Amino acid sequence: MKWERKGSDATIAEIMSGLDAGDDPRRAMMRLNQEIVGYQRAGEPVPASLLRLSQRIATECVAQSQGR
């Protein structure tokens, strides 16, 4: 699967839309990690907004796994 840069705003909107629609946060985290790795492999800086969202979703995943 070839990585295609969409732009951080489009990626965030897509992921948040999925979460709002009830998607599994783990699936969103996987999608977000793919995007982050794509930036890294391309040698481009990862947008801070993607890193913040990654931390937020990771926290949500941990909370859900602990029954919070």
C-alpha positions as CSV (number, residue, x, y, z in Angstrom):
1,M,0.0,0.0,0.0
2,K,1.5,3.3,-1.1
3,W,1.3,6.2,1.3
4,E,-0.3,9.3,-0.2
5,R,0.0,12.5,1.7
6,K,-3.4,14.0,2.3
7,G,-2.4,16.8,4.7
8,S,-2.8,16.7,8.4
9,D,-6.1,18.6,8.4
10,A,-7.8,16.2,6.0
11,T,-6.4,13.2,7.9
12,I,-7.6,14.5,11.3
13,A,-11.0,15.3,9.9
14,E,-11.3,11.8,8.4
15,I,-10.2,10.1,11.7
16,M,-12.5,12.3,13.9
17,S,-15.4,11.7,11.6
18,G,-14.9,7.9,11.9
19,L,-14.7,8.2,15.7
20,D,-17.8,10.3,15.8
21,A,-19.5,7.6,13.7
22,G,-18.6,5.0,16.3
23,D,-15.4,3.5,14.8
24,D,-13.1,1.6,17.1
25,P,-10.4,3.9,18.5
26,R,-7.9,1.2,17.9
27,R,-8.7,1.3,14.2
28,A,-8.3,5.1,14.2
29,M,-5.0,4.7,16.0
30,M,-3.8,2.3,13.4
31,R,-4.8,4.7,10.6
32,L,-3.1,7.6,12.3
33,N,0.1,5.6,12.9
34,Q,0.2,4.7,9.2
35,E,0.0,8.4,8.4
36,I,2.8,9.3,10.8
37,V,5.0,6.6,9.5
38,G,4.3,7.9,5.9
39,Y,5.6,11.3,6.9
40,Q,8.7,9.7,8.6
41,R,9.5,7.5,5.6
42,A,9.2,10.5,3.2
43,G,11.7,12.3,5.4
44,E,9.1,15.0,6.2
45,P,8.4,16.5,9.6
46,V,5.3,15.0,11.2
47,P,2.7,17.7,11.9
48,A,2.3,18.4,15.6
49,S,-1.5,18.1,15.2
50,L,-1.1,14.5,14.2
51,L,1.2,13.7,17.1
52,R,-1.3,15.4,19.5
53,L,-4.2,13.4,18.1
54,S,-2.2,10.2,18.4
55,Q,-1.6,10.9,22.1
56,R,-5.3,11.7,22.6
57,I,-6.5,8.5,20.9
58,A,-3.9,6.4,22.7
59,T,-5.1,7.7,26.0
60,E,-8.7,6.9,25.0
61,C,-7.7,3.4,24.1
62,V,-6.0,2.8,27.4
63,A,-9.0,4.2,29.3
64,Q,-11.4,2.0,27.4
65,S,-9.2,-1.1,28.1
66,Q,-9.3,-0.3,31.8
67,G,-13.1,0.1,31.8
68,R,-13.2,3.9,32.3
